[in-house]
Every structure is written in structure tokens, then in C-alpha cells.
Amino acid sequence: MFEVTDLMLVAVVVAVGVLWWRAPSVYALALRAARQHCRKLELAFLDDSVALSRLWLKRDAGGHLRLWRSYQFEFTATGGERYRGHVRTLGYSVEGIDMPPYRVEPEPPPTLH
């Protein structure tokens, strides 16, 4: 018969399988959030991708244990420098977007005729 350790091992394998299966939808959520945020700030979103940089368990506002993920992405304001931003997700929602200070090109002075 099955022992408790066998059942626990099966439960862990199933949980990892479900997380693996749902990972692309969270990745797409983070990618869309980073792209929209850069567009809103009139920045160039580079490489059209995000990369998972951290993974953790965290409780949401309701006290439920959720998977917390941090994805990094790169952007530029001037075309010369690359900056790294982060999108944080908790479960299947965006928790926040962090971006470091970045340099912007000054607008050219108006020409007088």
C-alpha cells in the first residue's frame, strides 16, 4: 500500500506540474505589463522580453499563500543606455513595477525665424 511519504511525493510532483503549466500565463502578464508601462512613459522596451529573476512564496491581502515572481526587463530613454526594470507578480496579478532613475534627452530649443 501507499505510505504517507508516497502521497506527499505525489502531491509535490502534481504541485510542481501545475506551477510549470501555469508559468507561461504569468510570464505573458509580466511581459504585457512591462511593455505597457514603457509605452506609457514613452520609453523603448528592449529585446521584447522579460526574464524571471526571483521566485518566492508570499501571502496576499486575503492571507492566502501565493507564488511571488520578479521579472526583469530592459528599457532605454535615449537609445544610448540600457536600464533594468522589474515587474513583480503575486499569483496571477501584477503587484508592481520598479524602474531606476534614467537619463532623458533634453528637448531641442525652438528655432526662431
MODELLER restraints for C-alpha pairs under 7 A, 6 or more apart:
rsr = mdl.restraints
at = mdl.atoms
rsr.add(forms.Gaussian(group=physical.xy_distance, feature=features.Distance(at['CA:26:A'], at['CA:92:A']), mean=6.04, stdev=0.5))
rsr.add(forms.Gaussian(group=physical.xy_distance, feature=features.Distance(at['CA:30:A'], at['CA:87:A']), mean=6.14, stdev=0.5))
rsr.add(forms.Gaussian(group=physical.xy_distance, feature=features.Distance(at['CA:31:A'], at['CA:49:A']), mean=6.33, stdev=0.5))
rsr.add(forms.Gaussian(group=physical.xy_distance, feature=features.Distance(at['CA:31:A'], at['CA:50:A']), mean=5.80, stdev=0.5))
rsr.add(forms.Gaussian(group=physical.xy_distance, feature=features.Distance(at['CA:34:A'], at['CA:87:A']), mean=6.65, stdev=0.5))
rsr.add(forms.Gaussian(group=physical.xy_distance, feature=features.Distance(at['CA:35:A'], at['CA:45:A']), mean=6.16, stdev=0.5))
rsr.add(forms.Gaussian(group=physical.xy_distance, feature=features.Distance(at['CA:38:A'], at['CA:44:A']), mean=6.40, stdev=0.5))
rsr.add(forms.Gaussian(group=physical.xy_distance, feature=features.Distance(at['CA:38:A'], at['CA:45:A']), mean=5.93, stdev=0.5))
rsr.add(forms.Gaussian(group=physical.xy_distance, feature=features.Distance(at['CA:43:A'], at['CA:75:A']), mean=6.63, stdev=0.5))
rsr.add(forms.Gaussian(group=physical.xy_distance, feature=features.Distance(at['CA:43:A'], at['CA:76:A']), mean=5.92, stdev=0.5))
rsr.add(forms.Gaussian(group=physical.xy_distance, feature=features.Distance(at['CA:43:A'], at['CA:77:A']), mean=5.03, stdev=0.5))
rsr.add(forms.Gaussian(group=physical.xy_distance, feature=features.Distance(at['CA:44:A'], at['CA:75:A']), mean=5.48, stdev=0.5))
rsr.add(forms.Gaussian(group=physical.xy_distance, feature=features.Distance(at['CA:44:A'], at['CA:76:A']), mean=5.28, stdev=0.5))
rsr.add(forms.Gaussian(group=physical.xy_distance, feature=features.Distance(at['CA:44:A'], at['CA:77:A']), mean=6.26, stdev=0.5))
rsr.add(forms.Gaussian(group=physical.xy_distance, feature=features.Distance(at['CA:45:A'], at['CA:74:A']), mean=6.43, stdev=0.5))
rsr.add(forms.Gaussian(group=physical.xy_distance, feature=features.Distance(at['CA:45:A'], at['CA:75:A']), mean=4.62, stdev=0.5))
rsr.add(forms.Gaussian(group=physical.xy_distance, feature=features.Distance(at['CA:45:A'], at['CA:76:A']), mean=6.85, stdev=0.5))
rsr.add(forms.Gaussian(group=physical.xy_distance, feature=features.Distance(at['CA:46:A'], at['CA:74:A']), mean=5.40, stdev=0.5))
rsr.add(forms.Gaussian(group=physical.xy_distance, feature=features.Distance(at['CA:46:A'], at['CA:75:A']), mean=5.09, stdev=0.5))
rsr.add(forms.Gaussian(group=physical.xy_distance, feature=features.Distance(at['CA:49:A'], at['CA:73:A']), mean=6.56, stdev=0.5))
rsr.add(forms.Gaussian(group=physical.xy_distance, feature=features.Distance(at['CA:50:A'], at['CA:71:A']), mean=5.82, stdev=0.5))
rsr.add(forms.Gaussian(group=physical.xy_distance, feature=features.Distance(at['CA:50:A'], at['CA:72:A']), mean=5.47, stdev=0.5))
rsr.add(forms.Gaussian(group=physical.xy_distance, feature=features.Distance(at['CA:50:A'], at['CA:73:A']), mean=4.77, stdev=0.5))
rsr.add(forms.Gaussian(group=physical.xy_distance, feature=features.Distance(at['CA:51:A'], at['CA:71:A']), mean=5.09, stdev=0.5))
rsr.add(forms.Gaussian(group=physical.xy_distance, feature=features.Distance(at['CA:51:A'], at['CA:72:A']), mean=5.27, stdev=0.5))
rsr.add(forms.Gaussian(group=physical.xy_distance, feature=features.Distance(at['CA:51:A'], at['CA:73:A']), mean=6.59, stdev=0.5))
rsr.add(forms.Gaussian(group=physical.xy_distance, feature=features.Distance(at['CA:52:A'], at['CA:70:A']), mean=6.00, stdev=0.5))
rsr.add(forms.Gaussian(group=physical.xy_distance, feature=features.Distance(at['CA:52:A'], at['CA:71:A']), mean=4.31, stdev=0.5))
rsr.add(forms.Gaussian(group=physical.xy_distance, feature=features.Distance(at['CA:52:A'], at['CA:72:A']), mean=6.46, stdev=0.5))
rsr.add(forms.Gaussian(group=physical.xy_distance, feature=features.Distance(at['CA:53:A'], at['CA:70:A']), mean=5.62, stdev=0.5))
rsr.add(forms.Gaussian(group=physical.xy_distance, feature=features.Distance(at['CA:53:A'], at['CA:71:A']), mean=5.35, stdev=0.5))
rsr.add(forms.Gaussian(group=physical.xy_distance, feature=features.Distance(at['CA:53:A'], at['CA:72:A']), mean=6.31, stdev=0.5))
rsr.add(forms.Gaussian(group=physical.xy_distance, feature=features.Distance(at['CA:54:A'], at['CA:69:A']), mean=5.64, stdev=0.5))
rsr.add(forms.Gaussian(group=physical.xy_distance, feature=features.Distance(at['CA:54:A'], at['CA:70:A']), mean=4.98, stdev=0.5))
rsr.add(forms.Gaussian(group=physical.xy_distance, feature=features.Distance(at['CA:55:A'], at['CA:68:A']), mean=5.77, stdev=0.5))
rsr.add(forms.Gaussian(group=physical.xy_distance, feature=features.Distance(at['CA:55:A'], at['CA:69:A']), mean=4.63, stdev=0.5))
rsr.add(forms.Gaussian(group=physical.xy_distance, feature=features.Distance(at['CA:55:A'], at['CA:70:A']), mean=6.54, stdev=0.5))
rsr.add(forms.Gaussian(group=physical.xy_distance, feature=features.Distance(at['CA:56:A'], at['CA:67:A']), mean=5.90, stdev=0.5))
rsr.add(forms.Gaussian(group=physical.xy_distance, feature=features.Distance(at['CA:56:A'], at['CA:68:A']), mean=5.02, stdev=0.5))
rsr.add(forms.Gaussian(group=physical.xy_distance, feature=features.Distance(at['CA:56:A'], at['CA:69:A']), mean=6.44, stdev=0.5))
rsr.add(forms.Gaussian(group=physical.xy_distance, feature=features.Distance(at['CA:57:A'], at['CA:65:A']), mean=6.56, stdev=0.5))
rsr.add(forms.Gaussian(group=physical.xy_distance, feature=features.Distance(at['CA:57:A'], at['CA:66:A']), mean=5.74, stdev=0.5))
rsr.add(forms.Gaussian(group=physical.xy_distance, feature=features.Distance(at['CA:57:A'], at['CA:67:A']), mean=4.76, stdev=0.5))
rsr.add(forms.Gaussian(group=physical.xy_distance, feature=features.Distance(at['CA:57:A'], at['CA:68:A']), mean=5.57, stdev=0.5))
rsr.add(forms.Gaussian(group=physical.xy_distance, feature=features.Distance(at['CA:58:A'], at['CA:65:A']), mean=5.61, stdev=0.5))
rsr.add(forms.Gaussian(group=physical.xy_distance, feature=features.Distance(at['CA:58:A'], at['CA:66:A']), mean=5.44, stdev=0.5))
rsr.add(forms.Gaussian(group=physical.xy_distance, feature=features.Distance(at['CA:58:A'], at['CA:67:A']), mean=6.23, stdev=0.5))
rsr.add(forms.Gaussian(group=physical.xy_distance, feature=features.Distance(at['CA:58:A'], at['CA:68:A']), mean=5.95, stdev=0.5))
rsr.add(forms.Gaussian(group=physical.xy_distance, feature=features.Distance(at['CA:59:A'], at['CA:65:A']), mean=4.38, stdev=0.5))
rsr.add(forms.Gaussian(group=physical.xy_distance, feature=features.Distance(at['CA:59:A'], at['CA:66:A']), mean=5.74, stdev=0.5))
rsr.add(forms.Gaussian(group=physical.xy_distance, feature=features.Distance(at['CA:60:A'], at['CA:66:A']), mean=6.59, stdev=0.5))
rsr.add(forms.Gaussian(group=physical.xy_distance, feature=features.Distance(at['CA:66:A'], at['CA:90:A']), mean=6.25, stdev=0.5))
rsr.add(forms.Gaussian(group=physical.xy_distance, feature=features.Distance(at['CA:66:A'], at['CA:91:A']), mean=5.13, stdev=0.5))
rsr.add(forms.Gaussian(group=physical.xy_distance, feature=features.Distance(at['CA:67:A'], at['CA:90:A']), mean=5.87, stdev=0.5))
rsr.add(forms.Gaussian(group=physical.xy_distance, feature=features.Distance(at['CA:67:A'], at['CA:91:A']), mean=5.24, stdev=0.5))
rsr.add(forms.Gaussian(group=physical.xy_distance, feature=features.Distance(at['CA:68:A'], at['CA:89:A']), mean=5.68, stdev=0.5))
rsr.add(forms.Gaussian(group=physical.xy_distance, feature=features.Distance(at['CA:68:A'], at['CA:90:A']), mean=4.48, stdev=0.5))
rsr.add(forms.Gaussian(group=physical.xy_distance, feature=features.Distance(at['CA:68:A'], at['CA:91:A']), mean=6.31, stdev=0.5))
rsr.add(forms.Gaussian(group=physical.xy_distance, feature=features.Distance(at['CA:69:A'], at['CA:88:A']), mean=5.71, stdev=0.5))
rsr.add(forms.Gaussian(group=physical.xy_distance, feature=features.Distance(at['CA:69:A'], at['CA:89:A']), mean=5.22, stdev=0.5))
rsr.add(forms.Gaussian(group=physical.xy_distance, feature=features.Distance(at['CA:69:A'], at['CA:90:A']), mean=6.52, stdev=0.5))
rsr.add(forms.Gaussian(group=physical.xy_distance, feature=features.Distance(at['CA:70:A'], at['CA:86:A']), mean=6.43, stdev=0.5))
rsr.add(forms.Gaussian(group=physical.xy_distance, feature=features.Distance(at['CA:70:A'], at['CA:87:A']), mean=5.70, stdev=0.5))
rsr.add(forms.Gaussian(group=physical.xy_distance, feature=features.Distance(at['CA:70:A'], at['CA:88:A']), mean=4.48, stdev=0.5))
rsr.add(forms.Gaussian(group=physical.xy_distance, feature=features.Distance(at['CA:70:A'], at['CA:89:A']), mean=6.43, stdev=0.5))
rsr.add(forms.Gaussian(group=physical.xy_distance, feature=features.Distance(at['CA:71:A'], at['CA:86:A']), mean=5.48, stdev=0.5))
rsr.add(forms.Gaussian(group=physical.xy_distance, feature=features.Distance(at['CA:71:A'], at['CA:87:A']), mean=5.16, stdev=0.5))
rsr.add(forms.Gaussian(group=physical.xy_distance, feature=features.Distance(at['CA:71:A'], at['CA:88:A']), mean=6.39, stdev=0.5))
rsr.add(forms.Gaussian(group=physical.xy_distance, feature=features.Distance(at['CA:72:A'], at['CA:84:A']), mean=6.54, stdev=0.5))
rsr.add(forms.Gaussian(group=physical.xy_distance, feature=features.Distance(at['CA:72:A'], at['CA:85:A']), mean=5.61, stdev=0.5))
rsr.add(forms.Gaussian(group=physical.xy_distance, feature=features.Distance(at['CA:72:A'], at['CA:86:A']), mean=4.38, stdev=0.5))
rsr.add(forms.Gaussian(group=physical.xy_distance, feature=features.Distance(at['CA:72:A'], at['CA:87:A']), mean=6.34, stdev=0.5))
rsr.add(forms.Gaussian(group=physical.xy_distance, feature=features.Distance(at['CA:73:A'], at['CA:84:A']), mean=5.60, stdev=0.5))
rsr.add(forms.Gaussian(group=physical.xy_distance, feature=features.Distance(at['CA:73:A'], at['CA:85:A']), mean=5.30, stdev=0.5))
rsr.add(forms.Gaussian(group=physical.xy_distance, feature=features.Distance(at['CA:73:A'], at['CA:86:A']), mean=6.18, stdev=0.5))
rsr.add(forms.Gaussian(group=physical.xy_distance, feature=features.Distance(at['CA:74:A'], at['CA:82:A']), mean=6.24, stdev=0.5))
rsr.add(forms.Gaussian(group=physical.xy_distance, feature=features.Distance(at['CA:74:A'], at['CA:83:A']), mean=5.40, stdev=0.5))
rsr.add(forms.Gaussian(group=physical.xy_distance, feature=features.Distance(at['CA:74:A'], at['CA:84:A']), mean=4.49, stdev=0.5))
rsr.add(forms.Gaussian(group=physical.xy_distance, feature=features.Distance(at['CA:74:A'], at['CA:85:A']), mean=6.01, stdev=0.5))
rsr.add(forms.Gaussian(group=physical.xy_distance, feature=features.Distance(at['CA:75:A'], at['CA:82:A']), mean=5.72, stdev=0.5))
rsr.add(forms.Gaussian(group=physical.xy_distance, feature=features.Distance(at['CA:75:A'], at['CA:83:A']), mean=5.35, stdev=0.5))
rsr.add(forms.Gaussian(group=physical.xy_distance, feature=features.Distance(at['CA:75:A'], at['CA:84:A']), mean=6.47, stdev=0.5))
rsr.add(forms.Gaussian(group=physical.xy_distance, feature=features.Distance(at['CA:76:A'], at['CA:82:A']), mean=5.11, stdev=0.5))
rsr.add(forms.Gaussian(group=physical.xy_distance, feature=features.Distance(at['CA:76:A'], at['CA:83:A']), mean=6.04, stdev=0.5))
rsr.add(forms.Gaussian(group=physical.xy_distance, feature=features.Distance(at['CA:77:A'], at['CA:103:A']), mean=6.70, stdev=0.5))
rsr.add(forms.Gaussian(group=physical.xy_distance, feature=features.Distance(at['CA:77:A'], at['CA:104:A']), mean=5.63, stdev=0.5))
rsr.add(forms.Gaussian(group=physical.xy_distance, feature=features.Distance(at['CA:78:A'], at['CA:104:A']), mean=5.95, stdev=0.5))
rsr.add(forms.Gaussian(group=physical.xy_distance, feature=features.Distance(at['CA:78:A'], at['CA:105:A']), mean=5.98, stdev=0.5))
rsr.add(forms.Gaussian(group=physical.xy_distance, feature=features.Distance(at['CA:84:A'], at['CA:99:A']), mean=6.89, stdev=0.5))
rsr.add(forms.Gaussian(group=physical.xy_distance, feature=features.Distance(at['CA:85:A'], at['CA:98:A']), mean=5.62, stdev=0.5))
rsr.add(forms.Gaussian(group=physical.xy_distance, feature=features.Distance(at['CA:85:A'], at['CA:99:A']), mean=4.44, stdev=0.5))
rsr.add(forms.Gaussian(group=physical.xy_distance, feature=features.Distance(at['CA:85:A'], at['CA:100:A']), mean=6.68, stdev=0.5))
rsr.add(forms.Gaussian(group=physical.xy_distance, feature=features.Distance(at['CA:86:A'], at['CA:97:A']), mean=5.62, stdev=0.5))
rsr.add(forms.Gaussian(group=physical.xy_distance, feature=features.Distance(at['CA:86:A'], at['CA:98:A']), mean=5.13, stdev=0.5))
rsr.add(forms.Gaussian(group=physical.xy_distance, feature=features.Distance(at['CA:86:A'], at['CA:99:A']), mean=6.53, stdev=0.5))
rsr.add(forms.Gaussian(group=physical.xy_distance, feature=features.Distance(at['CA:87:A'], at['CA:96:A']), mean=5.96, stdev=0.5))
rsr.add(forms.Gaussian(group=physical.xy_distance, feature=features.Distance(at['CA:87:A'], at['CA:97:A']), mean=4.48, stdev=0.5))
rsr.add(forms.Gaussian(group=physical.xy_distance, feature=features.Distance(at['CA:87:A'], at['CA:98:A']), mean=6.53, stdev=0.5))
rsr.add(forms.Gaussian(group=physical.xy_distance, feature=features.Distance(at['CA:88:A'], at['CA:94:A']), mean=5.98, stdev=0.5))
rsr.add(forms.Gaussian(group=physical.xy_distance, feature=features.Distance(at['CA:88:A'], at['CA:95:A']), mean=5.28, stdev=0.5))
rsr.add(forms.Gaussian(group=physical.xy_distance, feature=features.Distance(at['CA:88:A'], at['CA:96:A']), mean=5.24, stdev=0.5))
rsr.add(forms.Gaussian(group=physical.xy_distance, feature=features.Distance(at['CA:88:A'], at['CA:97:A']), mean=6.20, stdev=0.5))
rsr.add(forms.Gaussian(group=physical.xy_distance, feature=features.Distance(at['CA:89:A'], at['CA:95:A']), mean=4.93, stdev=0.5))
